[in-house]
Amino acid sequence: MIITSYFLKILITATYLNLAAEGGIVRLLKPLHQIRKCSNPMVTWSLVPLHGENAVWLSVFYQRDSQDIIKEIWRDIGGLTSFGHQRFNQSLKVLYKKNQEFSVILTNIEDSMNLYLTLIFMNAEGEIKGGPLLSKASLNVKGTMTYKIHSEGCNDDPNTCGHSEIIVNEQKYDGFGRGMTFVLVNASTGEYQNCRSFDWYADSTACQRSLQWLQSSPKGTTVFGAIRDEGTVKYNDQCEKALLLIGGKKPFQRQSRGSFAIVGYLGDQKPLWIGQNMSAPGKGPTILSGQVPLIC
């Protein structure tokens, strides 16, 4: 690990994580083990000086990973350093309640990192009573959604006339109606938004309604779709437009009781991870699985 000379002096006398010395205590509150990409996490430390002491000489250091150089990004005198401006610009904010709490807020975080808070406790006579102290916060950013789409046509399981389900980040969505089902997930946060089934087998208005529903859904949405039972009898150009809207590519499933799965995106750009798969009647199920990167 490569570190600056100033930081080396601190490391020599520092103890990691929750710290105490002759003087007060520094404690990392609510460690952030998993953070969603594009979210706005806040890292907070509790400062507990002893009577008559003050927390002074506060600095924040950044490290991309355990092999990276540790660099100062903020200090209590002067605010953001030149590297802090270069690395974070306006995406980093510091909140400090003197001798109580110290927080770092990051906006639209994209990558994992380590943050270090350093300080000393000093009494009214200017004597250092504790420190330099150091506390480390590791921010592990989850940048992908995992998914599995399972589609069955009626001939794939005559006992049930097909079963379909969509799993996103271990959350299962099933109990679908006949036809095509779409599950919508926020492409930036991975949070569930909506789910609806359209009967492309028996409802002559289903294709038009599915297209209108997708058109009215917000851009920046990842779309997971699956056919259950049968989804071709009432298929028309509106169904085709719905699938093209989310990045699907012709040919689509046109065989009665065949299975079909798709992962797509609602937005102006069509990511490379968009994909689809299908199987002939009785040759399913169709399985489509993988990881989708979150998009800030």
C-alpha positions as CSV (number, residue, x, y, z in Angstrom):
1,M,0.0,0.0,0.0
2,I,1.4,3.4,-1.0
3,I,0.7,6.3,1.3
4,T,1.7,9.9,1.6
5,S,4.4,10.9,4.2
6,Y,1.9,12.9,6.2
7,F,-0.5,9.9,6.3
8,L,2.3,7.6,7.3
9,K,2.9,9.6,10.5
10,I,-0.8,9.2,11.4
11,L,-0.8,5.4,10.6
12,I,2.2,4.9,12.9
13,T,0.1,5.9,15.9
14,A,-3.4,5.1,14.7
15,T,-5.7,2.2,15.5
16,Y,-8.3,1.2,12.9
17,L,-12.1,1.3,13.1
18,N,-13.5,2.3,16.6
19,L,-10.7,4.3,18.4
20,A,-9.9,5.4,21.9
21,A,-6.8,6.9,23.4
22,E,-5.9,8.9,26.4
23,G,-8.5,11.4,25.2
24,G,-11.8,10.9,23.5
25,I,-13.3,8.3,21.1
26,V,-14.0,8.2,17.4
27,R,-16.6,5.7,16.3
28,L,-17.9,4.8,12.8
29,L,-21.6,4.7,12.9
30,K,-23.6,2.1,10.8
31,P,-20.9,0.7,8.6
32,L,-22.1,0.6,4.9
33,H,-21.4,-2.9,3.8
34,Q,-23.4,-2.7,0.5
35,I,-24.2,0.5,-1.4
36,R,-26.2,0.7,-4.6
37,K,-24.5,2.4,-7.5
38,C,-25.8,5.9,-8.2
39,S,-27.1,6.3,-4.7
40,N,-26.1,9.1,-2.2
41,P,-24.6,7.4,0.8
42,M,-23.7,9.2,4.0
43,V,-20.8,8.0,6.2
44,T,-21.0,9.3,9.7
45,W,-18.5,9.2,12.6
46,S,-19.4,9.9,16.3
47,L,-16.9,12.1,18.1
48,V,-16.7,11.8,21.9
49,P,-14.1,14.1,23.4
50,L,-13.4,14.0,27.1
51,H,-14.4,17.0,29.3
52,G,-12.4,20.1,28.2
53,E,-11.2,18.6,25.0
54,N,-11.9,19.5,21.3
55,A,-11.6,17.5,18.2
56,V,-9.2,19.4,15.9
57,W,-7.1,18.9,12.8
58,L,-9.7,16.8,11.0
59,S,-8.9,15.4,7.6
60,V,-10.5,13.0,5.2
61,F,-8.5,10.7,2.9
62,Y,-9.6,8.7,-0.1
63,Q,-8.4,5.3,-1.4
64,R,-9.8,3.5,-4.5
65,D,-8.9,0.1,-3.1
66,S,-6.4,-1.5,-0.8
67,Q,-3.6,-1.3,-3.4
68,D,-4.2,2.3,-4.3
69,I,-2.4,5.5,-3.0
70,I,-4.2,7.1,-0.1
71,K,-4.7,10.8,-0.8
72,E,-6.1,13.7,1.3
73,I,-9.4,15.0,-0.1
74,W,-10.6,17.4,2.7
75,R,-9.3,19.2,5.7
76,D,-11.0,21.3,8.3
77,I,-8.8,24.3,7.3
78,G,-9.4,25.0,3.6
79,G,-12.1,22.3,2.8
80,L,-11.6,20.2,-0.3
81,T,-8.0,19.8,-1.4
82,S,-6.9,20.1,-5.1
83,F,-7.2,16.3,-5.4
84,G,-10.5,16.4,-3.7
85,H,-11.8,18.8,-6.3
86,Q,-10.3,16.7,-9.1
87,R,-11.8,13.4,-7.8
88,F,-15.2,14.6,-6.4
89,N,-15.9,18.1,-7.6
90,Q,-19.4,18.9,-6.4
91,S,-20.3,15.3,-5.5
92,L,-18.8,15.4,-2.0
93,K,-20.2,17.3,1.0
94,V,-19.1,17.4,4.6
95,L,-21.3,18.0,7.6
96,Y,-19.6,18.7,10.9
97,K,-21.3,19.2,14.3
98,K,-18.3,20.3,16.4
99,N,-17.3,17.6,18.9
100,Q,-20.4,15.5,18.1
101,E,-20.6,14.1,14.6
102,F,-18.7,14.2,11.3
103,S,-20.4,13.1,8.1
104,V,-19.3,12.7,4.4
105,I,-22.1,12.6,1.8
106,L,-21.4,11.3,-1.7
107,T,-23.7,12.0,-4.6
108,N,-24.3,9.4,-7.4
109,I,-21.5,7.1,-6.2
110,E,-20.3,4.8,-8.9
111,D,-17.3,2.9,-7.5
112,S,-16.2,1.2,-4.3
113,M,-13.7,3.1,-2.1
114,N,-12.2,3.5,1.3
115,L,-12.5,6.7,3.3
116,Y,-10.4,7.6,6.3
117,L,-11.1,10.2,9.0
118,T,-8.1,11.5,11.0
119,L,-8.1,13.9,13.9
120,I,-6.6,14.7,17.3
121,F,-8.2,15.6,20.7
122,M,-6.7,18.7,22.2
123,N,-7.4,20.5,25.6
124,A,-7.7,24.2,26.2
125,E,-4.0,24.5,26.9
126,G,-3.2,23.2,23.5
127,E,-2.0,19.8,24.7
128,I,-2.7,16.8,22.5
129,K,-4.6,14.3,24.7
130,G,-5.5,11.7,22.0
131,G,-4.2,11.0,18.5
132,P,-3.5,11.2,15.8
133,L,-6.6,8.9,15.5
134,L,-7.8,7.3,12.4
135,S,-11.1,5.5,11.4
136,K,-11.7,3.7,8.2
137,A,-15.0,3.3,6.3
138,S,-15.1,0.8,3.4
139,L,-17.8,1.5,0.8
140,N,-18.6,-1.5,-1.3
141,V,-20.7,-0.4,-4.3
142,K,-23.0,-2.9,-5.9
143,G,-23.0,-2.0,-9.6
144,T,-25.1,-4.7,-11.2
145,M,-28.5,-6.4,-11.1
146,T,-28.6,-10.2,-11.4
147,Y,-31.6,-11.7,-13.1
148,K,-33.1,-15.0,-14.3
149,I,-36.1,-15.2,-16.6
150,H,-38.0,-18.5,-16.9
151,S,-40.6,-18.8,-19.6
152,E,-42.7,-21.8,-20.5
153,G,-45.3,-22.3,-23.2
154,C,-48.3,-24.5,-22.6
155,N,-46.7,-27.6,-24.3
156,D,-43.7,-27.4,-22.1
157,D,-45.7,-28.6,-19.1
158,P,-49.2,-29.8,-20.1
159,N,-50.1,-30.3,-16.4
160,T,-50.0,-26.6,-15.7
161,C,-50.0,-25.2,-19.3
162,G,-46.7,-23.5,-18.5
163,H,-45.1,-21.7,-15.6
164,S,-43.1,-18.5,-15.9
165,E,-41.2,-16.4,-13.4
166,I,-38.7,-13.5,-13.3
167,I,-36.1,-13.2,-10.6
168,V,-34.2,-9.9,-10.1
169,N,-31.7,-9.5,-7.3
170,E,-33.1,-12.6,-5.7
171,Q,-36.6,-11.1,-5.7
172,K,-39.1,-13.5,-7.4
173,Y,-42.0,-12.3,-9.5
174,D,-44.4,-15.0,-10.6
175,G,-48.1,-15.8,-10.6
176,F,-48.3,-14.3,-14.1
177,G,-51.4,-14.3,-16.2
178,R,-51.4,-15.9,-19.6
179,G,-49.5,-14.1,-22.4
180,M,-46.7,-11.6,-22.0
181,T,-45.6,-10.2,-18.6
182,F,-43.3,-7.3,-18.1
183,V,-41.4,-6.4,-14.9
184,L,-40.1,-2.9,-14.7
185,V,-37.0,-2.0,-12.5
186,N,-35.3,1.3,-12.0
187,A,-32.1,1.1,-14.1
188,S,-30.1,3.3,-11.7
189,T,-31.1,1.9,-8.3
190,G,-32.4,-1.6,-9.1
191,E,-35.6,-0.9,-7.3
192,Y,-38.9,-2.6,-8.5
193,Q,-41.3,-0.2,-10.2
194,N,-44.2,-2.1,-11.8
195,C,-45.4,-5.4,-13.3
196,R,-48.2,-6.2,-15.6
197,S,-49.4,-9.1,-17.7
198,F,-51.1,-8.8,-21.2
199,D,-53.1,-11.6,-22.7
200,W,-51.6,-11.9,-26.2
201,Y,-53.6,-15.1,-26.6
202,A,-57.2,-14.0,-26.2
203,D,-57.4,-10.2,-25.8
204,S,-57.5,-8.3,-29.1
205,T,-56.6,-5.1,-27.3
206,A,-53.7,-6.5,-25.3
207,C,-51.0,-5.6,-27.8
208,Q,-52.0,-2.0,-28.1
209,R,-52.4,-1.7,-24.3
210,S,-48.9,-3.2,-23.7
211,L,-47.4,-0.7,-26.1
212,Q,-49.1,2.2,-24.5
213,W,-48.2,1.0,-21.0
214,L,-44.5,0.8,-21.9
215,Q,-44.6,4.2,-23.7
216,S,-46.0,5.8,-20.6
217,S,-43.4,4.2,-18.3
218,P,-40.4,6.3,-17.3
219,K,-37.2,6.3,-19.3
220,G,-34.3,4.8,-17.5
221,T,-36.1,1.6,-16.8
222,T,-34.8,-2.0,-17.2
223,V,-37.5,-4.3,-18.6
224,F,-37.7,-8.0,-18.0
225,G,-40.3,-10.0,-20.0
226,A,-41.6,-13.5,-20.3
227,I,-44.4,-15.4,-22.1
228,R,-46.5,-17.9,-20.1
229,D,-48.8,-20.5,-21.7
230,E,-49.5,-18.8,-25.0
231,G,-48.6,-15.3,-26.4
232,T,-49.0,-15.3,-30.2
233,V,-52.7,-15.7,-31.3
234,K,-53.5,-12.0,-30.9
235,Y,-50.0,-10.9,-31.7
236,N,-50.0,-7.9,-34.1
237,D,-47.8,-5.0,-35.1
238,Q,-48.5,-3.3,-31.8
239,C,-46.9,-6.2,-29.9
240,E,-43.9,-6.0,-32.2
241,K,-43.6,-2.3,-31.6
242,A,-43.7,-2.9,-27.8
243,L,-40.8,-5.4,-28.1
244,L,-38.8,-3.1,-30.4
245,L,-39.4,-0.2,-28.0
246,I,-37.3,-2.0,-25.3
247,G,-34.6,-3.0,-27.7
248,G,-35.8,-6.4,-28.9
249,K,-34.8,-7.6,-32.3
250,K,-36.9,-9.5,-34.9
251,P,-37.7,-12.4,-35.2
252,F,-39.9,-12.6,-32.1
253,Q,-41.8,-15.7,-31.0
254,R,-44.5,-16.5,-33.5
255,Q,-45.1,-20.2,-32.8
256,S,-48.3,-21.0,-30.9
257,R,-47.5,-22.1,-27.3
258,G,-43.8,-21.4,-27.7
259,S,-41.8,-19.7,-24.9
260,F,-40.0,-16.4,-25.0
261,A,-37.8,-14.3,-22.6
262,I,-36.4,-10.8,-23.1
263,V,-34.4,-8.2,-21.1
264,G,-34.6,-4.7,-22.5
265,Y,-34.3,-1.1,-21.7
266,L,-36.6,2.0,-21.9
267,G,-34.5,4.9,-23.0
268,D,-32.9,6.8,-25.9
269,Q,-29.8,4.6,-25.9
270,K,-30.0,0.8,-26.2
271,P,-27.3,-0.9,-24.1
272,L,-25.3,-3.8,-25.4
273,W,-26.6,-6.2,-22.7
274,I,-30.1,-6.2,-24.1
275,G,-31.0,-9.8,-25.1
276,Q,-33.7,-12.3,-25.8
277,N,-34.2,-16.0,-26.3
278,M,-37.0,-18.4,-27.4
279,S,-37.9,-22.0,-27.8
280,A,-40.3,-23.9,-30.1
281,P,-43.5,-25.4,-28.5
282,G,-42.6,-28.3,-26.3
283,K,-38.9,-27.5,-26.4
284,G,-38.8,-25.1,-23.5
285,P,-38.5,-23.8,-21.0
286,T,-36.6,-20.8,-22.2
287,I,-34.1,-19.5,-19.7
288,L,-32.4,-16.1,-19.9
289,S,-30.0,-15.1,-17.1
290,G,-27.1,-12.8,-16.4
291,Q,-26.1,-9.4,-14.9
292,V,-27.2,-6.0,-16.0
293,P,-25.1,-3.0,-15.0
294,L,-26.8,-0.2,-13.1
295,I,-26.9,3.1,-15.1
296,C,-26.3,6.4,-13.4
